[in-house]
Amino acid sequence: MPDSTMFDSAFQARLRDLLVWRRDVRRFRPDSLPEGALERLIELACLAPSVGLSQPWRFVEVAGPARRKAVRENFEACNAAALSAQSGERAQLYARLKLAGLDEAPLHLAVFADRGTRQGHGLGRRTMPEMAEYSTVTAIHTLWLAARAEGIGLGWVSILEPARITAILDIPTEWRFIGYLCLGYPQAEDDTPALERADWERRRAASDFLLRR
Ligand SMILES: Cc1cc2nc3c(=O)[nH]c(=O)nc-3n(C[C@H](O)[C@H](O)[C@H](O)COP(=O)(O)O)c2cc1C
């Protein structure tokens, strides 16, 4: 790969390592994150691209035990419903999956997209209003990589009811719930997704996803 003016081939190789070893983490060590880590990660996440420079992402740190418990209960209910929707071997496989690290993760972030934001003056959202949500996802992914670069793991929890999470956290209803993130130091490092290791799904070759017209 040719060197760019700012990023040489050694950096490119390390970036590849970061992407290969990122992982969705569900098994955390209990150690808390260092002072300032949250603010640093949010600052980096806010460098993400956004439609019209609207920066519609809103990160809500969930620290209160009562709110954490309510989120946990909602996850349990949604996960039980998801399990009962599976049958046969899939149900057995599903039951063995660990799909959140809500109990162990020292830091919880609920992420919302503020669809009503005036920042960006609506640019790019007239025909595709969902761009606020897409922009928020870019910030989550940026945070994911920034965290991993510091050895901090992130697990994205989506087995939740958006309306319930919005109510538990007392969030304006025009903010759309995007995801619930658990952050902390991972128990182990891996270059293979947990779902692949658990025989749930396999990654396909990148060539399967490139179409030409
Ligand atoms: C939008 C989104 C939602 C996800 N929701 C969950 C979830 O609810 N529970 C879970 O265990 N993993 C969740 N994941 C993680 C995926 O299972 C994981 O990214 C995928 O299996 C690939 O593994 P990797 O991230 O380690 O490469 C989610 C990931 C994304 C991008």
The ligand as an SDF file (V2000), in Angstrom:
LIG
                    3D

 31 33  0  0  0  0  0  0  0  0999 V2000
  -26.0880   -2.2810   15.1880 C   0  0  0  0  0  0  0  0  0  0  0  0
  -25.4970   -3.3800   16.0320 C   0  0  0  0  0  0  0  0  0  0  0  0
  -26.2480   -3.9550   17.0420 C   0  0  0  0  0  0  0  0  0  0  0  0
  -25.7200   -4.9890   17.8210 C   0  0  0  0  0  0  0  0  0  0  0  0
  -26.4480   -5.5390   18.8340 N   0  0  0  0  0  0  0  0  0  0  0  0
  -25.9110   -6.5230   19.6030 C   0  0  0  0  0  0  0  0  0  0  0  0
  -26.6090   -7.0830   20.7130 C   0  0  0  0  0  0  0  0  0  0  0  0
  -27.7250   -6.7080   21.0470 O   0  0  0  0  0  0  0  0  0  0  0  0
  -26.0110   -8.0370   21.4480 N   0  0  0  0  0  0  0  0  0  0  0  0
  -24.7570   -8.4970   21.1370 C   0  0  0  0  0  0  0  0  0  0  0  0
  -24.2440   -9.3670   21.8290 O   0  0  0  0  0  0  0  0  0  0  0  0
  -24.0710   -7.9800   20.0940 N   0  0  0  0  0  0  0  0  0  0  0  0
  -24.6130   -7.0160   19.3420 C   0  0  0  0  0  0  0  0  0  0  0  0
  -23.9000   -6.4830   18.3090 N   0  0  0  0  0  0  0  0  0  0  0  0
  -22.5570   -7.0040   18.0170 C   0  0  0  0  0  0  0  0  0  0  0  0
  -22.5630   -7.9600   16.8420 C   0  0  0  0  0  0  0  0  0  0  0  0
  -23.0730   -9.2100   17.2140 O   0  0  0  0  0  0  0  0  0  0  0  0
  -21.1110   -8.0910   16.3630 C   0  0  0  0  0  0  0  0  0  0  0  0
  -20.6870   -6.8340   15.8960 O   0  0  0  0  0  0  0  0  0  0  0  0
  -20.9430   -9.1120   15.2600 C   0  0  0  0  0  0  0  0  0  0  0  0
  -21.2510  -10.4030   15.7280 O   0  0  0  0  0  0  0  0  0  0  0  0
  -19.5180   -9.1190   14.7280 C   0  0  0  0  0  0  0  0  0  0  0  0
  -18.6160   -9.2990   15.7990 O   0  0  0  0  0  0  0  0  0  0  0  0
  -17.4640   -8.2360   16.0790 P   0  0  0  0  0  0  0  0  0  0  0  0
  -18.1100   -6.9110   16.3440 O   0  0  0  0  0  0  0  0  0  0  0  0
  -16.7310   -8.7730   17.2680 O   0  0  0  0  0  0  0  0  0  0  0  0
  -16.6410   -8.1890   14.8330 O   0  0  0  0  0  0  0  0  0  0  0  0
  -24.4120   -5.4470   17.5420 C   0  0  0  0  0  0  0  0  0  0  0  0
  -23.6500   -4.8400   16.5330 C   0  0  0  0  0  0  0  0  0  0  0  0
  -24.1770   -3.8170   15.7920 C   0  0  0  0  0  0  0  0  0  0  0  0
  -23.3280   -3.1700   14.7270 C   0  0  0  0  0  0  0  0  0  0  0  0
  1  2  1  0
  2  3  1  0
  2 30  2  0
  3  4  2  0
  4  5  1  0
  4 28  1  0
  5  6  2  0
  6  7  1  0
  6 13  1  0
  7  8  2  0
  7  9  1  0
  9 10  1  0
 10 11  2  0
 10 12  1  0
 12 13  2  0
 13 14  1  0
 14 15  1  0
 14 28  1  0
 15 16  1  0
 16 17  1  0
 16 18  1  0
 18 19  1  0
 18 20  1  0
 20 21  1  0
 20 22  1  0
 22 23  1  0
 23 24  1  0
 24 25  2  0
 24 26  1  0
 24 27  1  0
 28 29  2  0
 29 30  1  0
 30 31  1  0
M  END
$$$$
